[in-house]
Amino acid sequence: MPFRRGNSARRRWRLSAKLLIVSSVATVIGFSAICANVMLDMRRGEEELARQTLENLAAGIDADISRNIELYDLSLRAVVSNMVMPEIQHVSRELRHLILFDHAATAQHFGAIQVFDANGDLTVDAASLDPRPENRGDEDYFTVHRDNPGAGLYVSRPMLHRGAYAIVLSRRITGEDGRFLGIVAGSIRFSYFHELFGRLNLAPDDTITVLRRDRTVIMRKPFDLDIIGKNLSERPRWKADNLKEGSSFAGTGPVDATPRLYVRRAGTSPLFVVVGKPLETVFNLWRTEAIRIGAIMAALIVFVLSTAIFLAREIGRRATAEDKLEELATTDALTGLKNRRKFDIEIDVEWRRAARQGSPLALLMIDADHFKAFNDTYGHQAGDQVLVGIAICISDSVRRASDCTARFGGEEFAVLLPGNAAMDALQVAETIRGKVLQWCEGETTTTVSIGVASMTPGAGQDWGDLIEAADRALYAAKANGRNQSVVASLPQIALVA
């Protein structure tokens, strides 16, 4: 039967080692989760900071562009209002020029305001009293106003206008009877956008895109003529909902393959601004910090797990050592059976269990016949071999894990058989006796006498009573001539051979 205390101790040590490993892994996972959460919060913080910075940048650019467009539009409105005055047709060119353009905005990047009649012919030019003949009847900014009376301020596609790349701003001239009388047009040169963007401190891969409401690119930094004037809504891999007004988008944009954080400015101007910053730049500082913290965490994880594995191994070694000590303390060195100390522990445990369950507990007391004479005749070494042989015969006959075989003392052995009634125990006893007799056939025959007792623990009894009953049965076996098994009949302790 396995050593219960040894098994219990072994289980405790193994459980301790497993708990150490599990707790270490749980601690590593917990700290890793906390670290990952902190890193994600830092990442979100970096993204939010970059978004706010881009929003501020887009707001500043949008405010400057909107202010200049509004200022220029006021000049266009003033010219439109003056052109519908009946008196304007009857004054001299000089006076008409002064009336029309007295309040017109002038700046380095603003083109001269021009007036075109219903046929698209140039009639008035703020830059000259005697303008050269020019017709713009086929331009989109002319046809839009001609065909759509409610167009309002119209911003054209980027184009080469009067020798420079520019956008044309125009308004319709409508007569009192609703007739189309022509348009007033002016331009804002690209040099304005170049100067505006040039004042900003941008990284090489940062982008600023100015678009018309229909998503036509008006201007972009970095400047690329292949992109200027293109309508991004026509890009098959780009969805307009990705970047709604006043929102942001992280990913690949419609122009190039560089992943960026894009922010679109909300406003009522005919143009809107989108600012983009590469995600690599946005998360560069975070990535450096993440690598540093990740390296520290990896080192700590390796240290914790290595320490846990080392301690678990040490616990295993200690459990093994204790098992060996337990075995040495509870095993008879000569026969390999349990010793008297271990037997007392086992019988106490089994007696209590039998009392709880109301089941029988059987005991065999086995003694080698004429052992002292054999020992004196053949010597102690031969006697030891006989004891070992008897122990082997007992072990071969008792196979259940719950049974306990022990060297009780000297040439006496004990076999504890939980759950066995007297007759069942007698069969085991006879098996042992037969094997001993068969094993010892030869010049020197050794036999054993066996006392058998079986009891169901009751009130006022203890396991000492069972040992006493088996001992009396053993003495009866010896008195009856040895080499036999005797069953003690309880409680009268009547002996049956």
Salt bridges, closest charged atoms under 4 A:
ASP41 OD1 - ARG44 NH2 2.25
GLU47 OE2 - ARG51 NH2 3.10
GLU48 OE1 - ARG51 NH1 2.72
ASP64 OD2 - ARG67 NH2 3.14
ASP64 OD2 - ARG199 NH2 3.67
ASP73 OD2 - ARG77 NE 3.16
ASP73 OD1 - ARG171 NE 2.58
ASP102 OD2 - HIS103 NE2 3.40
ASP125 OD2 - ARG162 NH2 3.03
ASP130 OD1 - ARG93 NH1 3.83
GLU134 OE2 - ARG136 NE 2.71
GLU139 OE2 - ARG136 NH1 3.39
ASP147 OD1 - ARG146 NE 3.15
ASP177 OD2 - ARG179 NE 2.60
GLU195 OE1 - HIS109 NE2 2.61
GLU195 OE2 - ARG199 NH1 3.54
ASP206 OD2 - LYS277 NZ 2.88
ASP214 OD2 - ARG212 NH2 2.81
GLU245 OE1 - ARG213 NH1 3.68
ASP256 OD2 - ARG220 NH2 3.53
ASP256 OD1 - ARG260 NH1 2.67
GLU289 OE2 - ARG292 NH2 2.33
GLU314 OE2 - ARG317 NH1 2.43
GLU322 OE2 - ARG318 NE 3.46
ASP323 OD2 - ARG10 NE 2.58
ASP332 OD1 - ARG407 NH1 3.36
ASP344 OD1 - ARG340 NE 3.18
GLU346 OE1 - ARG4 NH1 2.29
GLU346 OE2 - LYS342 NZ 3.34
ASP348 OD2 - ARG352 NE 3.10
GLU350 OE2 - ARG4 NH2 2.31
GLU350 OE2 - ARG353 NH1 2.88
ASP367 OD2 - LYS478 NZ 2.42
ASP369 OD1 - LYS478 NZ 3.51
ASP376 OD2 - LYS372 NZ 3.31
ASP403 OD1 - ARG400 NH2 2.68
GLU430 OE1 - ARG433 NH2 2.74
GLU468 OE2 - ARG472 NH2 2.63
